[in-house]
Amino acid sequence: MSTFNIFDFPRAVKRIAVTVGHTDQSTGDWVVPVEVTTNIKAHISDLSLKELSFMDPAIVSAGSRKLACEASIGMKPEDRVLITELTGEETEWILVQKMHASALLNKIAGISRESFLLKRKT
């Protein structure tokens, strides 16, 4: 448990880890996609104007968000995130790309956090 847990989102956040379907190269058999859902602790926020200014407009859309979590969770592009909003509604988001990893926090405090760009699933 890190000292940054107080900044984490107070409502449920779930990661849906997606392993895409593929053809097994040794047997030629189709391996079906697998989705594993786990509860995670993460900080969810809107993008700042500064972040928007250096992001590629082709990947940022209105309402994009940022997710920050422990690096040990192992988030990767194409994973999905379910967020329980203030209204109680559960919204689904797609992890687009890693924005940055905090090397300074890791060096000073031994805490490894990563930030990711989220786009609302339509």
C-alpha positions as CSV (number, residue, x, y, z in Angstrom):
1,M,0.0,0.0,0.0
2,S,1.6,3.3,-1.1
3,T,1.3,6.7,0.5
4,F,-0.5,7.8,-2.6
5,N,-3.7,5.8,-1.9
6,I,-5.3,8.9,-0.4
7,F,-5.3,10.4,-4.0
8,D,-7.0,7.4,-5.5
9,F,-10.6,7.5,-6.9
10,P,-13.0,6.9,-4.0
11,R,-15.4,4.7,-6.1
12,A,-14.9,1.4,-7.8
13,V,-12.4,1.2,-10.7
14,K,-12.1,-2.2,-12.5
15,R,-9.5,-3.2,-15.1
16,I,-10.5,-5.5,-17.9
17,A,-7.2,-7.1,-19.1
18,V,-7.7,-8.1,-22.7
19,T,-5.7,-10.8,-24.4
20,V,-6.6,-10.7,-28.1
21,G,-7.5,-13.8,-30.0
22,H,-4.8,-15.2,-32.3
23,T,-3.8,-18.2,-34.3
24,D,-1.4,-20.6,-32.5
25,Q,1.6,-20.7,-34.8
26,S,2.6,-24.3,-33.9
27,T,-0.9,-25.9,-34.3
28,G,-2.8,-23.4,-36.4
29,D,-5.7,-23.5,-33.9
30,W,-7.6,-20.3,-33.1
31,V,-7.0,-19.2,-29.5
32,V,-10.0,-17.3,-28.3
33,P,-9.7,-13.8,-26.7
34,V,-9.6,-13.7,-22.9
35,E,-10.9,-10.9,-20.6
36,V,-10.0,-10.9,-16.9
37,T,-11.7,-8.3,-14.7
38,T,-10.0,-7.1,-11.4
39,N,-10.6,-4.3,-9.0
40,I,-7.8,-1.7,-8.9
41,K,-6.9,1.5,-7.0
42,A,-6.3,4.4,-9.3
43,H,-6.5,8.1,-9.6
44,I,-8.9,9.3,-12.4
45,S,-8.8,12.9,-13.6
46,D,-9.6,15.1,-16.6
47,L,-6.6,16.2,-18.8
48,S,-5.1,19.5,-18.0
49,L,-4.7,22.2,-20.6
50,K,-0.9,21.7,-20.4
51,E,-1.3,18.0,-21.1
52,L,-3.7,18.7,-24.0
53,S,-1.3,21.1,-25.5
54,F,1.4,18.4,-26.1
55,M,-0.9,15.5,-27.0
56,D,-1.6,14.4,-30.5
57,P,-5.1,15.8,-31.4
58,A,-5.7,12.6,-33.4
59,I,-5.8,10.5,-30.2
60,V,-7.4,12.9,-27.8
61,S,-11.2,13.4,-27.9
62,A,-13.6,15.5,-25.9
63,G,-14.0,14.1,-22.5
64,S,-10.7,12.1,-22.5
65,R,-9.4,11.3,-19.0
66,K,-6.2,10.3,-17.3
67,L,-5.7,7.2,-15.1
68,A,-2.7,7.0,-12.7
69,C,-2.0,3.7,-10.9
70,E,0.8,1.5,-9.5
71,A,3.0,0.2,-12.2
72,S,2.8,-3.3,-10.8
73,I,-0.8,-3.5,-12.1
74,G,0.7,-3.9,-15.6
75,M,-1.8,-1.8,-17.6
76,K,-1.4,-2.0,-21.3
77,P,-3.0,-0.4,-24.4
78,E,-6.4,-1.9,-25.3
79,D,-7.2,-2.8,-21.7
80,R,-10.5,-1.4,-20.7
81,V,-11.5,0.3,-17.5
82,L,-14.9,0.4,-15.8
83,I,-15.4,3.5,-13.6
84,T,-18.3,3.9,-11.2
85,E,-19.2,7.6,-11.5
86,L,-20.6,9.9,-8.8
87,T,-24.1,9.2,-10.1
88,G,-23.6,5.4,-9.6
89,E,-23.5,4.8,-13.4
90,E,-20.7,2.5,-14.6
91,T,-18.8,3.9,-17.6
92,E,-16.4,2.0,-19.8
93,W,-13.1,3.4,-21.1
94,I,-10.3,2.2,-23.3
95,L,-6.7,2.6,-22.4
96,V,-5.2,4.4,-25.4
97,Q,-1.6,4.9,-24.5
98,K,0.9,5.3,-21.6
99,M,1.4,9.0,-20.9
100,H,4.4,8.7,-18.5
101,A,5.9,6.8,-15.6
102,S,7.1,8.6,-12.5
103,A,10.9,7.9,-12.4
104,L,11.4,10.5,-9.6
105,L,8.9,9.0,-7.3
106,N,10.5,5.6,-7.9
107,K,14.0,6.9,-7.2
108,I,13.1,8.9,-4.1
109,A,10.3,7.0,-2.5
110,G,10.3,3.6,-4.2
111,I,6.8,4.2,-5.5
112,S,6.3,3.4,-9.2
113,R,3.3,5.1,-10.7
114,E,2.2,5.3,-14.3
115,S,-0.3,7.5,-16.1
116,F,-2.4,6.5,-19.1
117,L,-4.7,8.2,-21.5
118,L,-8.3,7.0,-21.4
119,K,-11.0,7.4,-24.1
120,R,-14.7,6.7,-23.5
121,K,-15.9,3.5,-25.2
122,T,-18.7,4.3,-27.6
